[in-house]
Amino acid sequence: MNILRLMNQSEYIQVNNQLVKPEFMYASEDYADDDDIALEAHINEADLVLTVADLEDATPLADGAYWIERVGYIRFLGRHALH
């Protein structure tokens, strides 16, 4: 599945061992530029900002998550996945 579509269908993210509801999470699947900000979140007193390029360069993992080199493990989750 396209990582941008997956992100846009999600409400939460798991970054390494932290579950977070991002402040901003959206990127057009058709018209996004590489330097467009796709995701903003606050994790452990630090700001996480990912661009479209960061997400498109992510390595898919077997469990449905992704590996982003400067961030680590990231998984996109909907509300139904938390129950």
VOKOL-863865 format. One record per atom (N, C-alpha, C): residue in one letter; chain; atom name; x, y, z. Coordinates in steps of 0.02 Angstrom, whole numbers. Example, Ala and Ser with C-alpha at 12.3 -4.5 7.8 and 13.67 -1.06 7.14 Angstrom:
<atom tigu="A" fivo="A" lumlo="N" x="660" y="-284" z="390"/>
<atom tigu="A" fivo="A" lumlo="CA" x="615" y="-225" z="390"/>
<atom tigu="A" fivo="A" lumlo="C" x="660" y="-165" z="390"/>
<atom tigu="S" fivo="A" lumlo="N" x="642" y="-112" z="354"/>
<atom tigu="S" fivo="A" lumlo="CA" x="684" y="-53" z="357"/>
<atom tigu="S" fivo="A" lumlo="C" x="645" y="2" z="394"/>
//
This chain:
<atom tigu="M" fivo="A" lumlo="N" x="42" y="-59" z="0"/>
<atom tigu="M" fivo="A" lumlo="CA" x="0" y="0" z="0"/>
<atom tigu="M" fivo="A" lumlo="C" x="44" y="62" z="0"/>
<atom tigu="N" fivo="A" lumlo="N" x="22" y="113" z="-32"/>
<atom tigu="N" fivo="A" lumlo="CA" x="56" y="177" z="-35"/>
<atom tigu="N" fivo="A" lumlo="C" x="61" y="206" z="36"/>
<atom tigu="I" fivo="A" lumlo="N" x="120" y="225" z="57"/>
<atom tigu="I" fivo="A" lumlo="CA" x="130" y="250" z="125"/>
<atom tigu="I" fivo="A" lumlo="C" x="90" y="314" z="138"/>
<atom tigu="L" fivo="A" lumlo="N" x="82" y="357" z="88"/>
<atom tigu="L" fivo="A" lumlo="CA" x="43" y="418" z="99"/>
<atom tigu="L" fivo="A" lumlo="C" x="-31" y="401" z="108"/>
<atom tigu="R" fivo="A" lumlo="N" x="-57" y="354" z="71"/>
<atom tigu="R" fivo="A" lumlo="CA" x="-127" y="332" z="80"/>
<atom tigu="R" fivo="A" lumlo="C" x="-136" y="302" z="149"/>
<atom tigu="L" fivo="A" lumlo="N" x="-90" y="260" z="169"/>
<atom tigu="L" fivo="A" lumlo="CA" x="-93" y="228" z="235"/>
<atom tigu="L" fivo="A" lumlo="C" x="-92" y="281" z="290"/>
<atom tigu="M" fivo="A" lumlo="N" x="-48" y="330" z="283"/>
<atom tigu="M" fivo="A" lumlo="CA" x="-44" y="384" z="333"/>
<atom tigu="M" fivo="A" lumlo="C" x="-110" y="422" z="336"/>
<atom tigu="N" fivo="A" lumlo="N" x="-138" y="439" z="278"/>
<atom tigu="N" fivo="A" lumlo="CA" x="-200" y="479" z="276"/>
<atom tigu="N" fivo="A" lumlo="C" x="-260" y="441" z="303"/>
<atom tigu="Q" fivo="A" lumlo="N" x="-258" y="376" z="306"/>
<atom tigu="Q" fivo="A" lumlo="CA" x="-312" y="336" z="333"/>
<atom tigu="Q" fivo="A" lumlo="C" x="-303" y="322" z="408"/>
<atom tigu="S" fivo="A" lumlo="N" x="-250" y="347" z="437"/>
<atom tigu="S" fivo="A" lumlo="CA" x="-234" y="333" z="506"/>
<atom tigu="S" fivo="A" lumlo="C" x="-249" y="393" z="551"/>
<atom tigu="E" fivo="A" lumlo="N" x="-256" y="378" z="615"/>
<atom tigu="E" fivo="A" lumlo="CA" x="-267" y="430" z="664"/>
<atom tigu="E" fivo="A" lumlo="C" x="-209" y="436" z="714"/>
<atom tigu="Y" fivo="A" lumlo="N" x="-170" y="383" z="720"/>
<atom tigu="Y" fivo="A" lumlo="CA" x="-115" y="381" z="767"/>
<atom tigu="Y" fivo="A" lumlo="C" x="-53" y="354" z="733"/>
<atom tigu="I" fivo="A" lumlo="N" x="4" y="366" z="765"/>
<atom tigu="I" fivo="A" lumlo="CA" x="66" y="336" z="742"/>
<atom tigu="I" fivo="A" lumlo="C" x="101" y="304" z="802"/>
<atom tigu="Q" fivo="A" lumlo="N" x="137" y="253" z="788"/>
<atom tigu="Q" fivo="A" lumlo="CA" x="182" y="223" z="837"/>
<atom tigu="Q" fivo="A" lumlo="C" x="252" y="238" z="812"/>
<atom tigu="V" fivo="A" lumlo="N" x="291" y="272" z="852"/>
<atom tigu="V" fivo="A" lumlo="CA" x="360" y="287" z="835"/>
<atom tigu="V" fivo="A" lumlo="C" x="403" y="253" z="887"/>
<atom tigu="N" fivo="A" lumlo="N" x="440" y="203" z="864"/>
<atom tigu="N" fivo="A" lumlo="CA" x="477" y="160" z="909"/>
<atom tigu="N" fivo="A" lumlo="C" x="428" y="132" z="961"/>
<atom tigu="N" fivo="A" lumlo="N" x="433" y="149" z="1024"/>
<atom tigu="N" fivo="A" lumlo="CA" x="387" y="122" z="1074"/>
<atom tigu="N" fivo="A" lumlo="C" x="335" y="172" z="1098"/>
<atom tigu="Q" fivo="A" lumlo="N" x="328" y="228" z="1064"/>
<atom tigu="Q" fivo="A" lumlo="CA" x="282" y="281" z="1084"/>
<atom tigu="Q" fivo="A" lumlo="C" x="220" y="283" z="1039"/>
<atom tigu="L" fivo="A" lumlo="N" x="161" y="286" z="1068"/>
<atom tigu="L" fivo="A" lumlo="CA" x="99" y="295" z="1031"/>
<atom tigu="L" fivo="A" lumlo="C" x="79" y="368" z="1036"/>
<atom tigu="V" fivo="A" lumlo="N" x="66" y="399" z="978"/>
<atom tigu="V" fivo="A" lumlo="CA" x="55" y="471" z="976"/>
<atom tigu="V" fivo="A" lumlo="C" x="-2" y="487" z="927"/>
<atom tigu="K" fivo="A" lumlo="N" x="-41" y="538" z="944"/>
<atom tigu="K" fivo="A" lumlo="CA" x="-89" y="567" z="898"/>
<atom tigu="K" fivo="A" lumlo="C" x="-56" y="630" z="870"/>
<atom tigu="P" fivo="A" lumlo="N" x="-36" y="629" z="807"/>
<atom tigu="P" fivo="A" lumlo="CA" x="0" y="686" z="778"/>
<atom tigu="P" fivo="A" lumlo="C" x="-41" y="750" z="778"/>
<atom tigu="E" fivo="A" lumlo="N" x="-6" y="807" z="781"/>
<atom tigu="E" fivo="A" lumlo="CA" x="-39" y="872" z="774"/>
<atom tigu="E" fivo="A" lumlo="C" x="-61" y="883" z="702"/>
<atom tigu="F" fivo="A" lumlo="N" x="-22" y="858" z="654"/>
<atom tigu="F" fivo="A" lumlo="CA" x="-37" y="865" z="583"/>
<atom tigu="F" fivo="A" lumlo="C" x="-14" y="802" z="547"/>
<atom tigu="M" fivo="A" lumlo="N" x="-58" y="778" z="502"/>
<atom tigu="M" fivo="A" lumlo="CA" x="-39" y="718" z="465"/>
<atom tigu="M" fivo="A" lumlo="C" x="-81" y="717" z="401"/>
<atom tigu="Y" fivo="A" lumlo="N" x="-51" y="740" z="346"/>
<atom tigu="Y" fivo="A" lumlo="CA" x="-84" y="738" z="281"/>
<atom tigu="Y" fivo="A" lumlo="C" x="-34" y="754" z="226"/>
<atom tigu="A" fivo="A" lumlo="N" x="-42" y="719" z="171"/>
<atom tigu="A" fivo="A" lumlo="CA" x="-5" y="735" z="109"/>
<atom tigu="A" fivo="A" lumlo="C" x="-46" y="709" z="51"/>
<atom tigu="S" fivo="A" lumlo="N" x="-54" y="750" z="1"/>
<atom tigu="S" fivo="A" lumlo="CA" x="-90" y="731" z="-59"/>
<atom tigu="S" fivo="A" lumlo="C" x="-54" y="672" z="-92"/>
<atom tigu="E" fivo="A" lumlo="N" x="-91" y="620" z="-108"/>
<atom tigu="E" fivo="A" lumlo="CA" x="-61" y="562" z="-140"/>
<atom tigu="E" fivo="A" lumlo="C" x="-43" y="577" z="-213"/>
<atom tigu="D" fivo="A" lumlo="N" x="-76" y="627" z="-242"/>
<atom tigu="D" fivo="A" lumlo="CA" x="-66" y="642" z="-313"/>
<atom tigu="D" fivo="A" lumlo="C" x="-21" y="702" z="-326"/>
<atom tigu="Y" fivo="A" lumlo="N" x="-22" y="752" z="-282"/>
<atom tigu="Y" fivo="A" lumlo="CA" x="11" y="816" z="-296"/>
<atom tigu="Y" fivo="A" lumlo="C" x="61" y="837" z="-243"/>
<atom tigu="A" fivo="A" lumlo="N" x="88" y="792" z="-205"/>
<atom tigu="A" fivo="A" lumlo="CA" x="134" y="810" z="-152"/>
<atom tigu="A" fivo="A" lumlo="C" x="205" y="820" z="-179"/>
<atom tigu="D" fivo="A" lumlo="N" x="238" y="873" z="-157"/>
<atom tigu="D" fivo="A" lumlo="CA" x="308" y="884" z="-172"/>
<atom tigu="D" fivo="A" lumlo="C" x="351" y="852" z="-119"/>
<atom tigu="D" fivo="A" lumlo="N" x="412" y="833" z="-136"/>
<atom tigu="D" fivo="A" lumlo="CA" x="456" y="799" z="-88"/>
<atom tigu="D" fivo="A" lumlo="C" x="467" y="839" z="-24"/>
<atom tigu="D" fivo="A" lumlo="N" x="469" y="905" z="-29"/>
<atom tigu="D" fivo="A" lumlo="CA" x="484" y="945" z="31"/>
<atom tigu="D" fivo="A" lumlo="C" x="421" y="968" z="69"/>
<atom tigu="D" fivo="A" lumlo="N" x="361" y="945" z="48"/>
<atom tigu="D" fivo="A" lumlo="CA" x="300" y="960" z="85"/>
<atom tigu="D" fivo="A" lumlo="C" x="301" y="923" z="152"/>
<atom tigu="I" fivo="A" lumlo="N" x="281" y="957" z="205"/>
<atom tigu="I" fivo="A" lumlo="CA" x="276" y="925" z="270"/>
<atom tigu="I" fivo="A" lumlo="C" x="214" y="880" z="270"/>
<atom tigu="A" fivo="A" lumlo="N" x="224" y="817" z="288"/>
<atom tigu="A" fivo="A" lumlo="CA" x="170" y="768" z="288"/>
<atom tigu="A" fivo="A" lumlo="C" x="148" y="750" z="359"/>
<atom tigu="L" fivo="A" lumlo="N" x="192" y="758" z="407"/>
<atom tigu="L" fivo="A" lumlo="CA" x="175" y="736" z="475"/>
<atom tigu="L" fivo="A" lumlo="C" x="213" y="779" z="526"/>
<atom tigu="E" fivo="A" lumlo="N" x="177" y="801" z="577"/>
<atom tigu="E" fivo="A" lumlo="CA" x="207" y="836" z="633"/>
<atom tigu="E" fivo="A" lumlo="C" x="180" y="806" z="697"/>
<atom tigu="A" fivo="A" lumlo="N" x="224" y="790" z="743"/>
<atom tigu="A" fivo="A" lumlo="CA" x="205" y="762" z="807"/>
<atom tigu="A" fivo="A" lumlo="C" x="255" y="782" z="860"/>
<atom tigu="H" fivo="A" lumlo="N" x="233" y="779" z="922"/>
<atom tigu="H" fivo="A" lumlo="CA" x="276" y="794" z="979"/>
<atom tigu="H" fivo="A" lumlo="C" x="287" y="729" z="1018"/>
<atom tigu="I" fivo="A" lumlo="N" x="350" y="707" z="1022"/>
<atom tigu="I" fivo="A" lumlo="CA" x="366" y="643" z="1053"/>
<atom tigu="I" fivo="A" lumlo="C" x="424" y="654" z="1102"/>
<atom tigu="N" fivo="A" lumlo="N" x="413" y="635" z="1164"/>
<atom tigu="N" fivo="A" lumlo="CA" x="466" y="640" z="1215"/>
<atom tigu="N" fivo="A" lumlo="C" x="499" y="709" z="1216"/>
<atom tigu="E" fivo="A" lumlo="N" x="459" y="761" z="1218"/>
<atom tigu="E" fivo="A" lumlo="CA" x="483" y="830" z="1222"/>
<atom tigu="E" fivo="A" lumlo="C" x="523" y="851" z="1161"/>
<atom tigu="A" fivo="A" lumlo="N" x="514" y="817" z="1106"/>
<atom tigu="A" fivo="A" lumlo="CA" x="547" y="835" z="1043"/>
<atom tigu="A" fivo="A" lumlo="C" x="495" y="837" z="987"/>
<atom tigu="D" fivo="A" lumlo="N" x="507" y="880" z="939"/>
<atom tigu="D" fivo="A" lumlo="CA" x="462" y="884" z="882"/>
<atom tigu="D" fivo="A" lumlo="C" x="485" y="836" z="827"/>
<atom tigu="L" fivo="A" lumlo="N" x="438" y="799" z="800"/>
<atom tigu="L" fivo="A" lumlo="CA" x="451" y="756" z="743"/>
<atom tigu="L" fivo="A" lumlo="C" x="417" y="787" z="683"/>
<atom tigu="V" fivo="A" lumlo="N" x="455" y="802" z="631"/>
<atom tigu="V" fivo="A" lumlo="CA" x="429" y="830" z="569"/>
<atom tigu="V" fivo="A" lumlo="C" x="455" y="786" z="513"/>
<atom tigu="L" fivo="A" lumlo="N" x="408" y="757" z="474"/>
<atom tigu="L" fivo="A" lumlo="CA" x="426" y="715" z="418"/>
<atom tigu="L" fivo="A" lumlo="C" x="398" y="745" z="354"/>
<atom tigu="T" fivo="A" lumlo="N" x="439" y="745" z="303"/>
<atom tigu="T" fivo="A" lumlo="CA" x="418" y="770" z="237"/>
<atom tigu="T" fivo="A" lumlo="C" x="393" y="710" z="195"/>
<atom tigu="V" fivo="A" lumlo="N" x="364" y="727" z="139"/>
<atom tigu="V" fivo="A" lumlo="CA" x="342" y="675" z="92"/>
<atom tigu="V" fivo="A" lumlo="C" x="402" y="633" z="72"/>
<atom tigu="A" fivo="A" lumlo="N" x="459" y="663" z="59"/>
<atom tigu="A" fivo="A" lumlo="CA" x="519" y="626" z="40"/>
<atom tigu="A" fivo="A" lumlo="C" x="540" y="577" z="95"/>
<atom tigu="D" fivo="A" lumlo="N" x="537" y="599" z="159"/>
<atom tigu="D" fivo="A" lumlo="CA" x="554" y="555" z="214"/>
<atom tigu="D" fivo="A" lumlo="C" x="510" y="492" z="213"/>
<atom tigu="L" fivo="A" lumlo="N" x="446" y="502" z="202"/>
<atom tigu="L" fivo="A" lumlo="CA" x="399" y="445" z="201"/>
<atom tigu="L" fivo="A" lumlo="C" x="409" y="401" z="140"/>
<atom tigu="E" fivo="A" lumlo="N" x="419" y="431" z="83"/>
<atom tigu="E" fivo="A" lumlo="CA" x="427" y="391" z="22"/>
<atom tigu="E" fivo="A" lumlo="C" x="493" y="354" z="21"/>
<atom tigu="D" fivo="A" lumlo="N" x="542" y="377" z="59"/>
<atom tigu="D" fivo="A" lumlo="CA" x="606" y="342" z="64"/>
<atom tigu="D" fivo="A" lumlo="C" x="606" y="288" z="119"/>
<atom tigu="A" fivo="A" lumlo="N" x="551" y="282" z="156"/>
<atom tigu="A" fivo="A" lumlo="CA" x="547" y="234" z="211"/>
<atom tigu="A" fivo="A" lumlo="C" x="550" y="162" z="183"/>
<atom tigu="T" fivo="A" lumlo="N" x="580" y="119" z="223"/>
<atom tigu="T" fivo="A" lumlo="CA" x="586" y="49" z="205"/>
<atom tigu="T" fivo="A" lumlo="C" x="528" y="10" z="235"/>
<atom tigu="P" fivo="A" lumlo="N" x="488" y="-24" z="194"/>
<atom tigu="P" fivo="A" lumlo="CA" x="433" y="-64" z="221"/>
<atom tigu="P" fivo="A" lumlo="C" x="460" y="-123" z="261"/>
<atom tigu="L" fivo="A" lumlo="N" x="427" y="-139" z="316"/>
<atom tigu="L" fivo="A" lumlo="CA" x="445" y="-196" z="358"/>
<atom tigu="L" fivo="A" lumlo="C" x="391" y="-250" z="352"/>
<atom tigu="A" fivo="A" lumlo="N" x="408" y="-310" z="369"/>
<atom tigu="A" fivo="A" lumlo="CA" x="363" y="-367" z="361"/>
<atom tigu="A" fivo="A" lumlo="C" x="299" y="-361" z="403"/>
<atom tigu="D" fivo="A" lumlo="N" x="301" y="-325" z="458"/>
<atom tigu="D" fivo="A" lumlo="CA" x="243" y="-319" z="502"/>
<atom tigu="D" fivo="A" lumlo="C" x="196" y="-262" z="484"/>
<atom tigu="G" fivo="A" lumlo="N" x="208" y="-230" z="427"/>
<atom tigu="G" fivo="A" lumlo="CA" x="165" y="-176" z="404"/>
<atom tigu="G" fivo="A" lumlo="C" x="188" y="-106" z="425"/>
<atom tigu="A" fivo="A" lumlo="N" x="241" y="-103" z="464"/>
<atom tigu="A" fivo="A" lumlo="CA" x="270" y="-40" z="485"/>
<atom tigu="A" fivo="A" lumlo="C" x="323" y="-19" z="434"/>
<atom tigu="Y" fivo="A" lumlo="N" x="357" y="35" z="450"/>
<atom tigu="Y" fivo="A" lumlo="CA" x="411" y="62" z="406"/>
<atom tigu="Y" fivo="A" lumlo="C" x="471" y="80" z="449"/>
<atom tigu="W" fivo="A" lumlo="N" x="529" y="81" z="417"/>
<atom tigu="W" fivo="A" lumlo="CA" x="590" y="104" z="449"/>
<atom tigu="W" fivo="A" lumlo="C" x="612" y="168" z="414"/>
<atom tigu="I" fivo="A" lumlo="N" x="618" y="222" z="454"/>
<atom tigu="I" fivo="A" lumlo="CA" x="643" y="285" z="428"/>
<atom tigu="I" fivo="A" lumlo="C" x="710" y="297" z="462"/>
<atom tigu="E" fivo="A" lumlo="N" x="762" y="304" z="423"/>
<atom tigu="E" fivo="A" lumlo="CA" x="830" y="304" z="447"/>
<atom tigu="E" fivo="A" lumlo="C" x="842" y="351" z="506"/>
<atom tigu="R" fivo="A" lumlo="N" x="820" y="413" z="503"/>
<atom tigu="R" fivo="A" lumlo="CA" x="835" y="460" z="557"/>
<atom tigu="R" fivo="A" lumlo="C" x="784" y="457" z="615"/>
<atom tigu="V" fivo="A" lumlo="N" x="732" y="417" z="607"/>
<atom tigu="V" fivo="A" lumlo="CA" x="679" y="412" z="658"/>
<atom tigu="V" fivo="A" lumlo="C" x="677" y="344" z="690"/>
<atom tigu="G" fivo="A" lumlo="N" x="678" y="292" z="650"/>
<atom tigu="G" fivo="A" lumlo="CA" x="672" y="224" z="673"/>
<atom tigu="G" fivo="A" lumlo="C" x="607" y="194" z="649"/>
<atom tigu="Y" fivo="A" lumlo="N" x="577" y="154" z="691"/>
<atom tigu="Y" fivo="A" lumlo="CA" x="516" y="116" z="676"/>
<atom tigu="Y" fivo="A" lumlo="C" x="455" y="162" z="678"/>
<atom tigu="I" fivo="A" lumlo="N" x="414" y="159" z="626"/>
<atom tigu="I" fivo="A" lumlo="CA" x="352" y="198" z="625"/>
<atom tigu="I" fivo="A" lumlo="C" x="296" y="155" z="596"/>
<atom tigu="R" fivo="A" lumlo="N" x="239" y="159" z="630"/>
<atom tigu="R" fivo="A" lumlo="CA" x="180" y="121" z="608"/>
<atom tigu="R" fivo="A" lumlo="C" x="120" y="168" z="611"/>
<atom tigu="F" fivo="A" lumlo="N" x="77" y="165" z="561"/>
<atom tigu="F" fivo="A" lumlo="CA" x="17" y="205" z="559"/>
<atom tigu="F" fivo="A" lumlo="C" x="-42" y="163" z="582"/>
<atom tigu="L" fivo="A" lumlo="N" x="-81" y="191" z="628"/>
<atom tigu="L" fivo="A" lumlo="CA" x="-136" y="153" z="659"/>
<atom tigu="L" fivo="A" lumlo="C" x="-201" y="192" z="657"/>
<atom tigu="G" fivo="A" lumlo="N" x="-256" y="156" z="646"/>
<atom tigu="G" fivo="A" lumlo="CA" x="-322" y="185" z="653"/>
<atom tigu="G" fivo="A" lumlo="C" x="-349" y="172" z="722"/>
<atom tigu="R" fivo="A" lumlo="N" x="-404" y="204" z="739"/>
<atom tigu="R" fivo="A" lumlo="CA" x="-434" y="195" z="805"/>
<atom tigu="R" fivo="A" lumlo="C" x="-453" y="122" z="817"/>
<atom tigu="H" fivo="A" lumlo="N" x="-477" y="87" z="765"/>
<atom tigu="H" fivo="A" lumlo="CA" x="-497" y="18" z="772"/>
<atom tigu="H" fivo="A" lumlo="C" x="-439" y="-28" z="791"/>
<atom tigu="A" fivo="A" lumlo="N" x="-379" y="-10" z="772"/>
<atom tigu="A" fivo="A" lumlo="CA" x="-320" y="-52" z="787"/>
<atom tigu="A" fivo="A" lumlo="C" x="-300" y="-48" z="861"/>
<atom tigu="L" fivo="A" lumlo="N" x="-325" y="1" z="897"/>
<atom tigu="L" fivo="A" lumlo="CA" x="-306" y="11" z="966"/>
<atom tigu="L" fivo="A" lumlo="C" x="-350" y="-29" z="1014"/>
<atom tigu="H" fivo="A" lumlo="N" x="-405" y="-56" z="990"/>
<atom tigu="H" fivo="A" lumlo="CA" x="-451" y="-93" z="1034"/>
<atom tigu="H" fivo="A" lumlo="C" x="-435" y="-166" z="1036"/>
//
